[in-house]
Amino acid sequence: MNNLRKSNIRKLPKGTFDTLIIGGGINGAVAAAALAAKGVKVALIDKGDFAGFTSSNSSNLAWGGIKYLESYEYGLVNKLCKSRNHLMRSYPSTVKEIRFLTSIQKGFRFPPAFIYMGTLLYWFMGRLFTRMPNYLTGGKIKSLEKVINTQNVSGGFEYSDAYLQDNDARFVFNFIRSSMSYGCIAANYVESLGSTRKDDVWVTKAKDGLTGEEFEISSKVLINAAGPFVDPLNELNEEKTDHHHVFSKGIHLIVDRVTDSNKVLTFFADDGRLFFVIPMGPKTCIGTTDTQVDNPYAHVTEADRQFVLDNVNKLLALDKPLTKEDVIAERCGVRPLAIKGTGGKADWVQLSRKHAIDQNAQHKYMSIFGGKLTDCINVGDEVAGIVKEFGIELPYADFKWYGEPDDSVRDEFFHRAKLMNFDALTPATSSEPLTSRFWRRYGRNAINMLEAIRENPEKAELLIENSEYLRVEIEHAAQREMVTKLEDFLRRRSKISLVVRQEDILAAPGLREACEILFGDEAEAKLQEYITSVGKDVSPREDVVA
């Protein structure tokens, strides 16, 4: 078992924390990172893995919410654009500008020129931070992107927003890792069984999901950041709130790359929903947004899958239609949308992803509803401000808790990488040089990883074919990233299971060795646990032996 997790679980019942955060998605992660860096004594638990639910099933886009212009939410768009720009400045290696190429079908509810005027407004609201939008005729669209079927296209436009070069779960985990570096005691697979207020202290009964051990965690402040599970946790804790959640399901299918251009192709599907074709390195992610569902436990249905395939085959001029056999992986997540009040039905069209934080100052309790990755820095700052109002001292209140390491650290890493010709070790299947990838994923820790490779060149070996991940990265994950199950590494610390077919992962000669690095004596049990979880009948003696 992971030694870091074991150590942290032993620490959780000891003493009284300033704050306990329940939930390790984007809201809980930034809350922990902000508070820990400002000197607050923080604990964080999640009943699954960090970023294990909503925060690992997004479109990997950090956008300013252009679609909210249609519902006249100009204040929200203005705020999100400002937040997007701040995120791009703070994480220039991770959050990058990307062009969206949008095609408008004939007969759509608005003419292309009218929507193009909206993109200009969006650009101005974004402080002209990105490249200027361009209006495009159907012919120009075809010349720019031959894969688009323009037979029924009346026009379109290009504009800019931002995307995550790595997956969303990796971005979230880096906030968790940052919080631990500043002293946060975090543990995954630890469930809250409910919290009670005793003598001005919250006592939370917790359960280790792996061993079944139960223990108590004491804290002065309790933060409910459980994402789509905020409401049931509040009910369990007998806390009343002004807001509650309704749920929107988003699905994506991942296939081999359908175009070489690094643009997001945007359409409106048959039913009017936004439809994206998103680049993902050597793969393409296609899908829709906003299907209302009743609970957080959503999944990709046969109808969902066929809807996406039918639309992508209609909207793109492919050499041959995509079928279910072309799907490498699927992802499905719910977006919790904040709505005020407890009764009645929401106007679904008017709902947005803006966050809301309800607080009970008397009980020193807060609940975080909704939210977008784009707005995460604001959430962290807002939570820190509320905790201060609750009477918790922030010894380093002005400390900047987010962003990439400064230029001196970056220059040191890139200099060392150049001296050892590090990019020459880039796997043939990777489209990105190792130097930029290591810096983006590991920051200052990448320097130590370089030294490990210099001392032992075998650490630069690729263990899982087509995965990009080197032996030294798997060793780093084992030591510092609290990988508790094989899926944690394959799906969330990396995106291997999103871009490599399950059967190819299981047949990879190096998979067993990767398990031994990650789990030591538990390697075989963890491997079999993963095989069972993905429902593959694969004999380890034949397919996964190194």
C-alpha positions in Angstrom: 0.0 0.0 0.0 1.1 3.6 -0.6 3.3 4.7 2.3 2.3 8.4 1.9 -1.4 7.5 2.2 -0.7 5.2 5.2 1.3 8.0 6.9 -1.4 10.6 6.3 -4.2 8.4 7.6 -2.3 7.8 10.8 -2.1 11.6 11.2 -5.8 12.4 10.5 -7.1 11.4 14.0 -4.4 13.3 15.8 -5.0 16.8 17.2 -7.5 19.3 15.8 -7.2 20.8 12.3 -8.1 24.3 11.5 -10.2 23.0 8.5 -11.3 19.7 7.2 -12.2 19.6 3.5 -14.5 16.8 2.3 -14.1 16.3 -1.4 -10.9 16.2 -3.6 -12.4 17.6 -6.9 -11.4 21.0 -8.3 -13.2 22.9 -5.5 -11.7 20.9 -2.7 -8.3 20.9 -4.3 -8.0 24.6 -4.7 -9.4 25.2 -1.2 -6.8 23.0 0.3 -4.0 24.5 -1.8 -5.0 28.1 -0.9 -5.4 27.5 2.8 -2.4 25.3 3.3 -0.1 27.8 1.5 -1.4 30.6 3.7 -0.4 28.7 6.9 -3.8 27.0 7.8 -3.6 23.5 9.3 -5.7 21.6 6.7 -6.9 18.0 6.2 -8.6 16.8 3.1 -10.4 13.5 2.4 -12.3 12.0 -0.5 -14.4 8.8 -0.5 -12.9 7.9 -3.9 -9.7 9.0 -5.7 -8.8 12.7 -6.0 -10.6 14.2 -9.1 -12.4 10.8 -9.3 -15.8 12.0 -10.4 -16.8 15.2 -12.1 -13.3 16.7 -12.2 -12.0 13.9 -14.4 -14.8 14.0 -16.9 -14.7 17.5 -18.4 -14.0 18.6 -21.9 -10.5 19.7 -20.8 -11.5 23.3 -21.8 -10.8 26.4 -19.7 -13.2 28.7 -21.5 -14.8 32.0 -20.7 -18.4 30.8 -21.2 -19.3 32.2 -24.6 -22.5 30.2 -24.7 -23.8 32.3 -21.7 -24.0 35.3 -23.9 -27.2 33.8 -25.4 -28.8 33.9 -21.9 -27.6 37.5 -21.3 -25.3 36.5 -18.4 -22.8 39.3 -19.3 -21.5 39.6 -15.8 -20.7 35.9 -15.6 -19.0 35.9 -19.0 -16.9 39.0 -18.0 -15.8 37.2 -14.8 -15.0 33.9 -16.5 -13.0 35.6 -19.3 -11.0 37.5 -16.7 -10.5 34.2 -14.8 -9.5 32.4 -18.0 -6.9 35.0 -18.7 -5.5 34.8 -15.2 -5.3 31.0 -15.4 -3.4 31.3 -18.8 -1.0 33.7 -17.3 -0.5 31.6 -14.1 -0.1 28.3 -15.9 1.4 29.1 -19.3 2.7 25.6 -19.8 -0.6 23.9 -19.0 -3.5 26.3 -20.0 -3.0 27.4 -23.5 -4.9 29.3 -26.2 -6.6 27.2 -28.8 -8.7 28.2 -31.8 -12.4 27.1 -32.1 -13.7 26.7 -35.6 -17.5 26.8 -35.6 -19.7 25.8 -38.5 -23.3 27.0 -38.7 -25.7 24.8 -40.6 -28.4 26.3 -42.9 -31.6 27.0 -41.1 -30.0 27.5 -37.7 -31.8 29.8 -35.3 -29.3 32.6 -35.8 -27.4 33.6 -39.0 -23.6 33.2 -38.9 -23.0 36.9 -39.1 -25.1 37.6 -36.0 -23.2 34.9 -34.0 -19.9 36.3 -35.3 -20.8 39.7 -33.8 -21.2 37.8 -30.5 -17.7 36.4 -30.8 -16.4 40.0 -31.2 -18.2 41.0 -28.1 -16.7 37.9 -26.4 -13.2 39.0 -27.5 -13.7 42.5 -26.2 -15.0 41.1 -22.8 -11.9 38.9 -22.8 -9.8 42.1 -22.8 -8.4 41.3 -26.4 -6.2 38.7 -24.6 -6.5 36.1 -27.3 -6.3 36.3 -31.1 -9.1 38.2 -32.9 -12.1 36.2 -34.2 -12.5 35.7 -38.0 -15.7 35.4 -40.0 -15.6 32.4 -42.4 -17.6 31.5 -45.5 -18.5 27.9 -46.1 -15.7 27.7 -48.8 -13.1 29.2 -46.4 -14.1 26.7 -43.7 -13.5 23.8 -46.2 -10.1 25.2 -47.2 -9.0 25.5 -43.6 -10.4 22.1 -42.4 -11.1 19.6 -45.1 -12.6 17.1 -42.7 -15.7 19.3 -42.2 -18.7 18.5 -44.3 -19.7 21.9 -45.6 -22.6 20.9 -47.9 -25.2 22.3 -45.6 -23.0 25.0 -44.0 -24.0 28.7 -44.4 -20.9 30.1 -42.8 -19.0 30.2 -39.5 -16.2 31.7 -37.6 -13.0 31.2 -35.7 -12.4 32.5 -32.2 -10.0 31.6 -29.3 -10.4 30.1 -25.8 -8.2 27.9 -23.7 -7.6 24.2 -23.0 -5.6 22.0 -20.7 -2.7 20.3 -22.5 -2.9 17.5 -19.9 -6.1 16.0 -18.7 -8.3 17.7 -16.1 -7.7 15.2 -13.4 -3.9 15.8 -13.6 -4.5 19.5 -13.3 -6.7 19.0 -10.2 -4.2 16.6 -8.6 -1.4 19.1 -8.9 -3.3 21.4 -6.5 -3.6 18.5 -4.1 0.1 17.8 -4.4 0.8 21.5 -3.8 -1.4 21.5 -0.7 0.5 18.5 0.7 3.8 20.3 0.0 2.5 23.1 2.3 1.5 20.6 5.1 -2.0 19.5 4.2 -2.8 16.0 5.4 -4.7 14.5 2.4 -5.9 11.0 1.9 -8.0 9.4 -0.9 -10.5 6.5 -0.4 -11.5 7.9 3.0 -15.3 8.5 3.4 -17.1 10.9 5.7 -19.8 9.0 7.7 -21.1 12.3 9.1 -20.0 15.2 11.3 -21.3 16.6 14.5 -20.5 19.8 16.4 -19.0 19.3 19.9 -17.7 22.2 22.0 -17.1 24.5 19.0 -15.3 21.7 17.1 -16.5 19.5 14.3 -15.9 15.8 14.8 -16.1 13.9 11.6 -16.5 10.1 11.7 -14.4 8.7 8.8 -13.9 5.3 7.2 -10.9 4.0 5.4 -12.4 2.5 2.2 -9.6 0.0 1.8 -9.3 -1.4 5.3 -12.7 -0.6 6.8 -11.0 1.1 9.8 -13.1 3.9 11.3 -11.7 6.9 13.1 -12.5 10.5 13.9 -11.1 13.8 12.5 -11.5 17.0 14.6 -11.6 20.4 12.9 -12.6 24.0 13.8 -14.1 24.5 10.3 -15.8 22.0 8.0 -15.8 22.6 4.2 -18.2 20.5 2.1 -16.6 20.4 -1.3 -18.1 17.0 -2.3 -19.1 18.1 -5.8 -22.3 16.4 -6.9 -22.6 14.9 -3.4 -22.8 18.2 -1.5 -26.5 17.9 -0.9 -26.6 14.4 0.7 -23.6 15.3 2.8 -25.3 18.4 4.1 -28.4 16.3 4.9 -26.2 13.8 6.8 -24.6 16.7 8.7 -28.0 18.4 9.3 -26.9 21.6 7.7 -29.4 23.8 5.8 -28.3 25.7 2.7 -29.8 28.3 0.3 -28.6 26.4 -2.8 -28.8 22.8 -4.0 -27.7 21.0 -7.1 -29.3 19.8 -10.3 -27.3 17.7 -12.7 -26.2 17.9 -16.4 -24.6 14.9 -18.0 -21.8 15.3 -20.5 -20.3 12.5 -22.6 -17.3 12.1 -24.8 -16.1 9.3 -27.1 -12.3 9.1 -27.8 -11.2 7.9 -31.3 -8.1 8.0 -33.4 -7.3 11.4 -34.6 -9.6 12.6 -37.4 -7.7 15.8 -38.3 -4.1 17.0 -38.0 -5.1 20.6 -37.1 -4.9 21.6 -33.5 -8.3 23.2 -33.4 -11.6 22.5 -31.6 -14.2 22.0 -34.2 -17.6 23.2 -32.9 -21.0 22.5 -34.2 -24.6 22.4 -33.1 -26.0 18.8 -33.0 -29.4 17.8 -34.4 -31.1 18.8 -31.2 -29.4 22.1 -30.9 -26.8 21.1 -28.3 -23.2 22.1 -28.6 -21.1 19.4 -30.2 -17.3 19.4 -30.0 -14.4 17.6 -31.8 -11.5 18.3 -29.6 -7.8 17.4 -30.3 -6.2 15.1 -27.7 -2.6 14.5 -28.9 -2.7 11.5 -31.2 -6.5 11.1 -30.5 -9.7 13.0 -30.9 -12.4 13.6 -28.3 -15.9 14.0 -29.6 -19.1 14.7 -27.7 -22.0 16.8 -26.4 -22.9 18.7 -23.4 -25.9 19.3 -21.2 -28.3 16.4 -20.9 -30.4 16.8 -17.7 -30.2 13.8 -15.4 -31.7 13.1 -11.9 -28.6 11.9 -10.0 -24.8 11.9 -10.2 -24.4 8.3 -11.2 -24.6 8.8 -15.0 -23.2 6.6 -17.7 -22.9 6.5 -21.5 -26.0 4.8 -22.9 -26.3 3.1 -26.2 -28.5 6.0 -27.3 -25.8 8.5 -26.2 -23.1 6.7 -28.1 -25.2 6.4 -31.3 -26.2 10.1 -31.1 -22.6 11.1 -31.0 -21.6 8.8 -33.8 -24.5 9.8 -36.0 -23.7 13.5 -35.6 -20.0 13.3 -36.1 -20.5 11.2 -39.3 -23.0 13.8 -40.5 -20.9 16.8 -39.7 -17.5 15.5 -40.8 -16.5 14.3 -44.3 -14.6 11.2 -43.1 -13.1 8.5 -45.4 -15.3 6.0 -43.7 -18.0 6.5 -41.0 -17.0 6.1 -37.3 -18.5 3.1 -35.6 -18.6 1.7 -32.1 -15.5 -0.4 -33.0 -13.5 2.8 -33.5 -14.2 4.0 -29.9 -11.0 3.7 -27.8 -12.5 5.0 -24.6 -15.5 6.8 -23.2 -16.0 9.2 -20.4 -19.2 10.4 -18.8 -19.6 12.9 -16.0 -22.2 15.0 -14.4 -21.8 18.7 -13.9 -23.4 19.9 -10.6 -25.3 23.1 -11.3 -26.1 25.4 -8.4 -29.7 26.6 -8.1 -31.2 28.7 -5.3 -34.1 27.4 -3.3 -35.4 23.9 -2.5 -38.6 23.7 -4.4 -39.9 23.9 -8.0 -38.1 23.2 -11.2 -35.2 25.0 -12.7 -35.3 26.8 -16.0 -32.7 24.4 -17.5 -31.7 26.8 -20.4 -30.9 29.6 -18.0 -28.6 27.5 -15.7 -24.9 28.1 -15.8 -21.8 26.7 -14.2 -21.2 29.6 -11.8 -20.3 28.6 -8.3 -22.0 29.5 -5.0 -20.6 29.2 -1.5 -23.2 28.9 1.3 -21.9 29.5 4.8 -23.0 29.1 8.4 -20.7 31.4 10.3 -22.1 30.3 13.7 -21.2 26.7 12.9 -18.1 27.5 10.9 -19.4 25.4 8.0 -19.4 26.1 4.3 -20.7 24.3 1.2 -19.4 24.9 -2.3 -21.9 24.4 -5.1 -21.3 24.3 -8.9 -18.2 25.9 -10.4 -16.0 25.6 -13.4 -12.4 24.8 -13.7 -11.9 28.2 -15.3 -12.9 29.9 -12.1 -10.8 27.7 -9.7 -8.4 30.4 -8.5 -11.3 32.6 -7.5 -12.8 29.7 -5.5 -9.6 29.2 -3.6 -9.3 32.8 -2.7 -12.9 33.1 -1.8 -12.7 30.0 0.5 -9.6 31.5 2.2 -11.4 34.8 2.8 -14.4 33.0 4.4 -12.2 30.9 6.6 -10.5 34.1 7.8 -14.0 35.6 8.6 -14.7 32.4 10.6 -11.9 33.5 12.9 -9.1 31.2 11.7 -5.7 32.9 11.5 -4.0 32.9 8.1 -0.4 33.5 9.0 0.7 34.1 5.4 -2.5 35.6 4.1 -0.9 37.4 1.2 1.1 34.4 0.0 0.5 33.5 -3.7 -0.6 29.9 -3.6 -1.0 29.2 -7.3 0.9 29.3 -10.5 4.0 27.7 -12.0 7.5 27.9 -10.4 9.3 31.1 -11.2 11.6 31.6 -14.2 14.8 30.8 -12.3 13.5 27.3 -11.5 12.3 26.8 -15.1 15.5 28.1 -16.6 17.5 25.7 -14.4 15.5 22.7 -15.5 15.6 23.6 -19.2 19.4 24.2 -19.0 20.0 20.8 -17.4 17.7 19.1 -19.9 19.5 20.7 -22.8 22.9 19.7 -21.4 21.9 16.0 -21.3 20.0 16.2 -24.6 16.9 15.1 -22.9 14.5 15.6 -25.8 16.4 12.9 -27.7 14.9 10.4 -25.4 11.3 11.4 -26.4 9.3 8.2 -27.3 8.6 7.9 -31.0 4.9 7.8 -30.3 4.9 11.2 -28.5 4.1 14.4 -30.3 5.6 16.6 -27.6 9.3 16.8 -26.5 10.1 15.4 -23.1 11.4 18.7 -21.7 8.2 20.6 -22.1 6.1 17.7 -20.9 8.1 17.1 -17.8 8.1 20.8 -16.9 4.3 21.0 -17.3 3.5 17.9 -15.3 6.1 18.1 -12.5 7.5 21.6 -12.2 10.4 21.8 -9.8 10.3 18.1 -9.2 11.3 17.5 -12.8 14.9 18.6 -11.9 15.3 15.6 -9.5 13.7 13.3 -12.1 16.3 14.5 -14.7 19.1 13.6 -12.2 17.7 10.2 -11.7 17.8 9.5 -15.4 21.3 10.9 -15.6 22.4 8.5 -12.9 20.5 5.5 -14.4 19.5 5.7 -18.0 17.1 2.8 -17.6 14.8 5.2 -15.8 14.0 6.7 -19.3 12.6 3.5 -20.6 9.0 3.4 -21.8 7.2 0.7 -19.8 3.7 0.8 -21.4 3.7 1.1 -25.2 2.0 4.3 -26.6 1.6 5.7 -23.1 4.5 8.2 -23.2 5.2 7.6 -19.5 8.8 6.7 -18.6 9.9 4.5 -15.7 11.0 7.5 -13.7 7.5 9.0 -13.9 6.0 5.8 -12.6 8.5 5.8 -9.7 7.6 9.5 -9.0 3.9 8.6 -9.0 4.6 5.7 -6.5 6.5 8.0 -4.1 4.5 11.3 -4.3 1.2 10.9 -6.0 -0.8 8.6 -3.6 -1.6 6.1 -6.3 -3.9 3.7 -4.4 -5.4 1.7 -7.3 -4.0 1.0 -10.8 -6.9 3.0 -12.3 -5.7 6.1 -10.3 -2.5 6.1 -12.3 -3.9 5.0 -15.7 -6.9 7.3 -15.7 -6.2 10.3 -13.4 -2.5 10.9 -12.7 -2.1 10.1 -16.4 -4.5 9.8 -19.3 -3.2 6.4 -20.5 -6.6 4.7 -20.3 -8.1 7.5 -22.4 -5.8 7.1 -25.3 -4.8 3.4 -25.2 -7.3 0.6 -25.7 -7.9 -1.5 -22.6 -6.8 -4.7 -24.4 -3.5 -3.0 -25.4 -2.9 -1.8 -21.8 -3.5 -5.2 -20.4 -1.3 -6.8 -23.0 1.6 -4.3 -22.5 4.7 -6.2 -21.5 5.7 -3.6 -19.0 2.4 -3.4 -17.1 3.3 -5.9 -14.4 6.6 -4.0 -13.8 4.7 -0.7 -13.5 2.4 -2.4 -11.0 5.5 -3.6 -9.0 6.9 -0.1 -9.0 3.5 1.4 -7.9 2.4 -1.2 -5.4 5.3 -3.4 -4.4 4.1 -6.7 -2.8 0.5 -5.8 -3.6 1.2 -5.6 -7.4 -0.6 -8.8 -8.4 -3.6 -8.0 -6.3 -3.9 -4.5 -7.7 -3.5 -5.8 -11.2 -6.2 -8.3 -10.8 -8.4 -5.7 -9.1 -8.0 -3.5 -12.2 -8.7 -6.4 -14.6 -11.9 -7.1 -12.7 -13.0 -3.5 -12.7 -12.7 -3.1 -16.5 -14.5 -6.4 -17.0 -11.7 -7.9 -19.2 -11.2 -11.7 -19.1 -7.4 -11.6 -19.5 -5.0 -14.1 -18.1 -2.0 -12.4 -16.5 0.2 -15.4 -17.4 -0.4 -14.8 -21.1 -1.1 -11.1 -21.7 0.3 -9.0 -18.9 3.5 -10.8 -17.9 6.6 -8.7 -18.5 
